[in-house]
């Protein structure tokens, strides 16, 4: 679910994985692995960075709620 939410919201924002990774300050490989489900439980810090880069709350990213 988290990986699908990230992918959907990233695409909606018009960002590539590389651009989102740079904006979030996380390694590209980490973001790619989260999106394909290899990393199933990323750290809270990583999730927060991705949420911030997408301009959404961590709650919305994780649970699809605002």
GROMACS elastic network, one bead per residue, 0.5 to 0.9 nm:
[ bonds ]
;  ai    aj funct       b0    kb
    1     4     6  0.51195   500
    1     5     6  0.61205   500
    1     6     6  0.86361   500
    1    62     6  0.77458   500
    1    63     6  0.83466   500
    2     5     6  0.50789   500
    2     6     6  0.61686   500
    2     7     6  0.86030   500
    2    34     6  0.81481   500
    2    35     6  0.79313   500
    2    37     6  0.87062   500
    2    40     6  0.82625   500
    2    61     6  0.69153   500
    2    62     6  0.55982   500
    2    63     6  0.78805   500
    2    64     6  0.88663   500
    3     6     6  0.52254   500
    3     7     6  0.62143   500
    3     8     6  0.86059   500
    3    33     6  0.88919   500
    3    34     6  0.57465   500
    3    36     6  0.65903   500
    3    37     6  0.61693   500
    3    39     6  0.89442   500
    3    40     6  0.80189   500
    4     7     6  0.51435   500
    4     8     6  0.60218   500
    4     9     6  0.84849   500
    4    35     6  0.66925   500
    4    36     6  0.83942   500
    4    37     6  0.88262   500
    5     8     6  0.51560   500
    5     9     6  0.59893   500
    5    10     6  0.82880   500
    5    35     6  0.86793   500
    5    61     6  0.63132   500
    5    62     6  0.75278   500
    5    63     6  0.87839   500
    5    64     6  0.74412   500
    6     9     6  0.52797   500
    6    10     6  0.58270   500
    6    11     6  0.84556   500
    6    34     6  0.85068   500
    6    35     6  0.67088   500
    6    50     6  0.80817   500
    6    51     6  0.85217   500
    6    54     6  0.88663   500
    6    61     6  0.69533   500
    6    62     6  0.88119   500
    7    10     6  0.51261   500
    7    11     6  0.61475   500
    7    12     6  0.85324   500
    7    17     6  0.84528   500
    7    35     6  0.61610   500
    7    36     6  0.89885   500
    8    11     6  0.53244   500
    8    12     6  0.61466   500
    8    13     6  0.86881   500
    9    13     6  0.61386   500
    9    14     6  0.86173   500
    9    15     6  0.89254   500
    9    54     6  0.73559   500
    9    61     6  0.84654   500
   10    13     6  0.51394   500
   10    14     6  0.63770   500
   10    15     6  0.54653   500
   10    16     6  0.71382   500
   10    17     6  0.75724   500
   10    20     6  0.71629   500
   10    54     6  0.70641   500
   11    15     6  0.57430   500
   11    16     6  0.71882   500
   11    17     6  0.88802   500
   12    15     6  0.76939   500
   13    54     6  0.72766   500
   15    18     6  0.78806   500
   15    19     6  0.58002   500
   15    20     6  0.59377   500
   16    19     6  0.51723   500
   16    20     6  0.61987   500
   16    21     6  0.84683   500
   17    20     6  0.52415   500
   17    21     6  0.60268   500
   17    22     6  0.86285   500
   17    28     6  0.68407   500
   17    31     6  0.69113   500
   17    32     6  0.67124   500
   17    35     6  0.89334   500
   18    21     6  0.50945   500
   18    22     6  0.62404   500
   18    23     6  0.86104   500
   18    27     6  0.86244   500
   18    28     6  0.56571   500
   18    29     6  0.88804   500
   18    31     6  0.83491   500
   18    32     6  0.86117   500
   19    22     6  0.51641   500
   19    23     6  0.60923   500
   19    24     6  0.84990   500
   19    28     6  0.85945   500
   20    24     6  0.59141   500
   20    25     6  0.82772   500
   20    26     6  0.85087   500
   20    28     6  0.82755   500
   20    31     6  0.82508   500
   20    50     6  0.75216   500
   20    53     6  0.68933   500
   20    54     6  0.78457   500
   21    24     6  0.51208   500
   21    25     6  0.58223   500
   21    26     6  0.51245   500
   21    27     6  0.60006   500
   21    28     6  0.51683   500
   21    29     6  0.85899   500
   21    30     6  0.83004   500
   21    31     6  0.62821   500
   21    32     6  0.87568   500
   21    50     6  0.77348   500
   21    53     6  0.85877   500
   22    25     6  0.50219   500
   22    26     6  0.64799   500
   22    27     6  0.74850   500
   22    28     6  0.74505   500
   23    26     6  0.80154   500
   23    49     6  0.86204   500
   23    50     6  0.81963   500
   23    52     6  0.89747   500
   23    53     6  0.57101   500
   23    54     6  0.86426   500
   24    27     6  0.87769   500
   24    46     6  0.82789   500
   24    48     6  0.87552   500
   24    49     6  0.50608   500
   24    50     6  0.52050   500
   24    51     6  0.81014   500
   24    52     6  0.71033   500
   24    54     6  0.82178   500
   25    28     6  0.89279   500
   25    46     6  0.87738   500
   25    49     6  0.70361   500
   25    50     6  0.82839   500
   25    53     6  0.86232   500
   26    29     6  0.84704   500
   26    30     6  0.68431   500
   26    31     6  0.70162   500
   26    46     6  0.70420   500
   26    49     6  0.75949   500
   26    50     6  0.80375   500
   27    30     6  0.52418   500
   27    31     6  0.65716   500
   27    32     6  0.87635   500
   28    31     6  0.52325   500
   28    32     6  0.61296   500
   28    33     6  0.85634   500
   29    32     6  0.50596   500
   29    33     6  0.60283   500
   29    34     6  0.85444   500
   30    33     6  0.51602   500
   30    34     6  0.61872   500
   30    35     6  0.86792   500
   30    39     6  0.77071   500
   30    42     6  0.87218   500
   31    34     6  0.51050   500
   31    35     6  0.62149   500
   31    36     6  0.87785   500
   31    39     6  0.87890   500
   31    46     6  0.89666   500
   31    50     6  0.86444   500
   32    35     6  0.51575   500
   32    36     6  0.63417   500
   32    37     6  0.85620   500
   32    38     6  0.86039   500
   32    39     6  0.89511   500
   33    36     6  0.53070   500
   33    37     6  0.60185   500
   33    39     6  0.54988   500
   33    40     6  0.85605   500
   34    37     6  0.51055   500
   34    38     6  0.59639   500
   34    40     6  0.64434   500
   34    41     6  0.81806   500
   34    42     6  0.72159   500
   35    38     6  0.77793   500
   35    39     6  0.80528   500
   36    39     6  0.78776   500
   37    40     6  0.55182   500
   39    42     6  0.61801   500
   41    44     6  0.86857   500
   42    45     6  0.81808   500
   42    46     6  0.63199   500
   42    47     6  0.66604   500
   43    46     6  0.52137   500
   43    47     6  0.63764   500
   43    48     6  0.86101   500
   44    47     6  0.50689   500
   44    48     6  0.60248   500
   44    49     6  0.85889   500
   44    58     6  0.88588   500
   45    48     6  0.50608   500
   45    49     6  0.62080   500
   45    50     6  0.87085   500
   46    49     6  0.51291   500
   46    50     6  0.62952   500
   46    51     6  0.86180   500
   47    50     6  0.51748   500
   47    51     6  0.61121   500
   47    52     6  0.85619   500
   47    58     6  0.68072   500
   47    61     6  0.81011   500
   47    62     6  0.82849   500
   48    51     6  0.50444   500
   48    52     6  0.60248   500
   48    53     6  0.85075   500
   48    57     6  0.79448   500
   48    58     6  0.57438   500
   48    61     6  0.89797   500
   49    52     6  0.51212   500
   49    53     6  0.61290   500
   49    54     6  0.86351   500
   49    58     6  0.88475   500
   50    53     6  0.50831   500
   50    54     6  0.62430   500
   50    55     6  0.85948   500
   50    56     6  0.87809   500
   50    58     6  0.83633   500
   50    61     6  0.86887   500
   51    54     6  0.51046   500
   51    55     6  0.60927   500
   51    56     6  0.52172   500
   51    57     6  0.58286   500
   51    58     6  0.54090   500
   51    59     6  0.88003   500
   51    60     6  0.83440   500
   51    61     6  0.63448   500
   52    56     6  0.60104   500
   52    57     6  0.70447   500
   52    58     6  0.78085   500
   53    56     6  0.78144   500
   54    57     6  0.86786   500
   56    59     6  0.83253   500
   56    60     6  0.65902   500
   56    61     6  0.69782   500
   56    66     6  0.79137   500
   57    60     6  0.52071   500
   57    61     6  0.63747   500
   57    62     6  0.87131   500
   57    65     6  0.84916   500
   57    66     6  0.66585   500
   58    61     6  0.50306   500
   58    62     6  0.60902   500
   58    63     6  0.83082   500
   58    66     6  0.87158   500
   59    62     6  0.52247   500
   59    63     6  0.56197   500
   59    64     6  0.68915   500
   59    65     6  0.60632   500
   59    66     6  0.65099   500
   60    63     6  0.53358   500
   61    64     6  0.54654   500
   61    65     6  0.73907   500
   61    66     6  0.84725   500
   62    65     6  0.79150   500
   63    66     6  0.85592   500
